[in-house]
Amino acid sequence: MDIFVQQLINGLVLGSIYALVALGYTMVYGILELINFAHGEVTMFGAMVALAVIGVVLGVAPDLPGLLVVLAGVLVAIPVCMLLGFSIERLAYRPLRNAPRLAPLITAIGLSIVLQNVAMLIWGRQYIAFPPLLPKGQYEVLGAHVSNLQIFIVVLSILVMLGLWFMVQKTRLGRAMRATAQSRAVAQLMGVNVNSVIAATFVIGSALAAVAGVMVSAYYGLAHYYMGFLLGLKAFSAAVLGGIGNIAGAMLGGLLLGVIEALGAGYIGDLTGGFLGSHYQDVFAFFVLILVLVFRPSGLLGERVATRA
Amino acid sequence: MSLLAVKGLKIHYGGIQAVRGIDLEVEEGELVCLIGANGAGKSSTLKGIVGLEPHTGEVRYAGASLRGRPTHRIAAAGVALVPEGRGIFPRLTVAENLAMGAYTRRDQAAVRADLDHVYDLFPRLLERRQQTAGLLSGGEQQMLAIGRALMSRPRLLLLDEPSMGLAPLMVQKIYETIQRVAREGVTILLVEQNAHLALKVSSRGYVMESGAITLSGPSAELAADPQVRAAYLGESI
């Protein structure tokens, strides 16, 4: 029972991070039917930029409260990632707007590799430690441990997602995004500048990715130029699980995937008599991806069945 | 000066010439129809005018050339196209669809007044305003598409086959509304396969055949023309 509750909590924490990243995949797919494989790298840049800023701030003002230092990192990482997302769309995808579908997909994969290498050149190959700045604190809940950081991650994710939901459902831009996703041609007939809406989608998704990047590096205590790859693939799996293109689906898929992964890691040892250990954690996301693609390709909340992968 | 002047408009898809250099004009306040058989190039012509289809030739609106102007700016300048098949946003509610019609407008008070006007024209839309548009019947969707176009306060309204696929009673209702909108001063270019209806409500007409305009003139004359009667009004010679 203890393990179950503990893993459930761990899963929700991880899942809320996946959800934030998955939203970026799903919003872009909803409008462009493009899987922006470079999105994981935007998340990585969020973590890296925040850590760089944190390093500088600590060097200048070592006595600042830890929370403020991290906040400074986040507040720089968000606009940097927004600019990165904007540039990715403008330079890599927009010229291919009317190209065959395979071209932007290959471009996305190439871009992902380019961004990894740029990060490696800037920050090196080594793991970068996330300094222990956030206030420690642990609580007991039903026999499981919950840390301040875990609560913070879940609460902040929920707030960000509520904000996004409000933006998409209630604002003029959100309505234009939904209209553009349903028909680009008709949205133009309404006077919507579709290029601006697409750019806004990338920028918003990248802001969420920046937040997620800082969260994941704070949670695991480190960052690395390659961290965006696996995180991106898992978030993509989460988006597919929820129904790619569907915003509520990305939130649900992210949380579910986190929980599945954590429970899987917690019990795989017992289930296989110790043959497989918790380091097989990463397998679950892709196992789920395969199951979804075989049995319910439209995802949990998806309406349309994808005609192409 | 005409509100809309099209000169030598050509559109082709791959090797197929859909529109072969047509001329047409619509004066301010007119209701003009463009009739012809399926595949004659009528829809392509409308898409060319609003810049949704690449074309050569000249399209002038309110005296200015639309060359190179993106569709969203043509729409913002007061040209509203109700596309063939209605083009509603199926997963937005009725109210949200109507709000999209007023997307470029900033005069919120006037937008609210126009919304009341649209609900007055189509009380059915008021009843269903919170419903997802994809769940509406074909006729209701056509009402929504026209209502949405009116929400932009268009100076020029382009209607593509508003009667298509609708029950006769609904067609009558839609056409009454089109006439009412025309009386309120909106300039309309109406594309129809149903020549009988289109010639009845319009003052002038163009007949299009395989991408070219073969006849034009006052609608009453066109309706009396033996060729038109034979080809489009279902009469034998």
Interface residues (C-beta under 8 A of the other chain):
Chain A: R172 R175 A176 R178 A179 Q182 S183 A185 V186 A187 Q188 L189 M190 G191 V192 N193 V194
Chain B: V50 L52 P70 T71 H72 R73 A75 A76 A80 L81 P83 G87 I88 F89 P90 R91 L92 E96 A99 M100 G101 Y103 T104 R148 S152
